[in-house]
Amino acid sequence: MAMTADVPDPSTYEGSAAVWIVEDELPSAALAADLCALNGTLAYVYRDAQLFLDALRSEARPAVLVLDWRLERGLAAPLFMAARHREPTLPVVFWTGTAADALPQMIQQDPRARVVDKANGTVAFEGALRWALDLAGIAPPAAGSPRVSR
């Protein structure tokens, strides 16, 4: 089915930053969305490349893009280039099973992109998410504040 997977109720996350996740594997997409929620961000999951491109053209810019390098049909590079063309300063986190040095130079040398190996676990992802949110000017949730969960 070609549709966005998890679109949370925005009123639950009022004032939160939006993170767009492009991931075709449902368990990985759900984990990334949960980690975003635990870090105070609203996550939109796109399991279909065309829906992501449509949103990129018509929706407000996200604070961060999380992109799986190993998308079906090798679509990660074109999606990255489309996002970079439309939003040159958008922080991008590649959350993938591919080693960083195996990715194209355009990604390795992009100062607004980070590569996180899925094998390194959730702490590595959360660190990259925090880096990206900082780059986007989004402050971390206040200490002791309740965390939002879905």
ROVEX-849371 format. One record per residue (C-alpha): x, y, z; residue in three letters. Coordinates in steps of 0.25 Angstrom, whole numbers, plus 5000, padded with zeros to 4 digits. Example, Ala and Ser with C-alpha at 12.3 -4.5 7.8 and 13.67 -1.06 7.14 Angstrom:
BEGIN
504949825031ALA;505549965029SER;
***
This chain:
BEGIN
500050005000MET;500650134996ALA;500350235007MET;501050305019THR;501150205030ALA;501050285043ASP;500450425043VAL;500250465057PRO;499250565062ASP;499950695061PRO;499250755073SER;499950655082THR;501250715078TYR;500950855078GLU;502150945076GLY;503050815073SER;503950805061ALA;503550715050ALA;504550605045VAL;504250535032TRP;504650395031ILE;504750325018VAL;504850175021GLU;504250055014ASP;504449955025GLU;503349965035LEU;504049925047PRO;505250025045SER;504250135041ALA;503450105054ALA;504750105063LEU;505250235056ALA;503850305059ALA;503850255073ASP;505250315076LEU;504850445070CYS;503650445079ALA;504450415091LEU;505350535087ASN;504150625086GLY;503950635071THR;502750605062LEU;503150495052ALA;502550475039TYR;502850345032VAL;502850325017TYR;502950185012ARG;502750224998ASP;503650314990ALA;502650384982GLN;501850424994LEU;503150485000PHE;503450564987LEU;501950614987ASP;502150665002ALA;503450724999LEU;502750814988ARG;501550844996SER;501750835011GLU;502550925021ALA;503950895022ARG;504350785032PRO;505450815043ALA;506150695039VAL;506150585028LEU;506450435032VAL;506750355020LEU;507050205018ASP;508150195008TRP;507650055004ARG;506250084999LEU;505549994989GLU;506050024974ARG;507250104979GLY;506450234981LEU;507150294992ALA;508150374984ALA;507050434975PRO;506250464988LEU;507450524995PHE;507750614983MET;506350664981ALA;506350694996ALA;507650764995ARG;507250844983HIS;505950884989ARG;506450915003GLU;508050935003PRO;508150955018THR;507250835022LEU;508050745032PRO;507950605027VAL;508250475035VAL;508550355027PHE;508150235036TRP;508550115028THR;509249975028GLY;510350025019THR;511650075024ALA;511850225023ALA;513150215014ASP;512250125004ALA;511350245001LEU;511550344990PRO;512550464992GLN;511350564991MET;510850505004ILE;512150475011GLN;512650625008GLN;511250695011ASP;511450775024PRO;509950765027ARG;509850605026ALA;510250495036ARG;510250355033VAL;509850255045VAL;509950105043ASP;508750035048LYS;509649935055ALA;510150035064ASN;508750045071GLY;507850145076THR;508850235084VAL;509650265071ALA;508350305064PHE;507850395075GLU;509250455075GLY;509150485060ALA;507650535062LEU;508150635073ARG;509250685064TRP;508250705053ALA;507250775062LEU;508350865067ASP;508750895053LEU;507350935050ALA;507251025063GLY;506350935071ILE;506650925086ALA;506650795093PRO;505350765102PRO;505450835115ALA;506050745126ALA;504950675134GLY;503850715124SER;502950595120PRO;503350525108ARG;502350505097VAL;502050365093SER;501150305082ARG;
***
